[in-house]
Amino acid sequence: MPSTVEKIRETLAKRCKKDSIADETALKDLGLDSLDVVEMCLDFEDEYGITFETAELGELKTVGDLLAKTEAKLAGNK
């Protein structure tokens, strides 16, 4: 069974119509603008019961940033 972070990676890949996505890939290189990132994070908030602060969203530049921030928030909720 895939971990939550792997599920998020898969969701992101599907959303961007990619087979796989490396952590160092910039979100903008996937065609995601700031609104797309906010919408995605809102989906993660609803699905996983976490909360992103507005300032944190601006810090998310790569896939790895998004996954690390989400994983840290999930760990804090346990």
C-alpha positions in Angstrom: 0.0 0.0 0.0 1.5 3.3 -1.0 2.3 5.9 1.7 0.3 9.2 1.8 3.3 11.0 0.2 3.4 8.5 -2.6 -0.4 9.0 -3.1 0.2 12.7 -3.3 3.0 12.2 -5.8 0.7 10.1 -8.0 -2.1 12.6 -7.7 0.3 15.4 -8.8 1.6 13.3 -11.7 -1.9 12.5 -12.9 -2.9 16.1 -12.6 0.1 17.2 -14.7 -0.4 14.2 -17.1 3.1 12.8 -16.4 4.2 9.2 -15.8 6.4 10.2 -12.9 7.8 13.4 -11.3 11.1 13.9 -9.6 11.4 15.8 -6.3 13.7 18.5 -7.9 11.1 19.3 -10.6 9.9 22.9 -10.3 6.2 23.2 -10.0 6.2 25.9 -12.7 7.9 23.5 -15.0 4.8 21.2 -14.6 2.7 24.1 -15.8 1.4 24.9 -12.3 0.9 28.5 -11.4 0.4 29.8 -7.9 -3.4 29.4 -8.1 -3.0 25.7 -9.2 -0.7 25.1 -6.1 -3.2 26.8 -3.8 -6.0 24.7 -5.2 -4.0 21.5 -4.8 -3.1 22.4 -1.2 -6.7 23.1 -0.4 -7.6 19.6 -1.8 -4.9 18.1 0.4 -6.2 20.0 3.4 -9.7 18.6 2.9 -8.5 15.0 2.2 -5.8 14.8 4.9 -7.1 17.2 7.6 -4.0 19.5 7.5 -3.7 23.2 7.1 -1.3 25.3 5.0 -0.6 28.9 6.0 -0.7 31.4 3.2 3.0 32.2 3.7 3.9 28.6 3.3 2.3 28.3 -0.1 4.6 30.9 -1.5 7.6 28.8 -0.3 6.6 25.8 -2.4 8.8 25.9 -5.5 9.5 22.2 -6.3 7.7 18.9 -6.0 10.0 18.0 -3.2 9.1 21.2 -1.3 5.4 20.3 -1.6 5.9 16.7 -0.5 8.2 17.6 2.4 5.8 20.3 3.7 2.8 18.0 3.4 4.7 15.1 5.1 5.7 17.4 8.0 2.1 18.5 8.4 0.9 14.9 8.3 3.4 13.9 11.0 2.3 16.8 13.2 -1.3 15.5 13.0 -0.5 12.1 14.4 
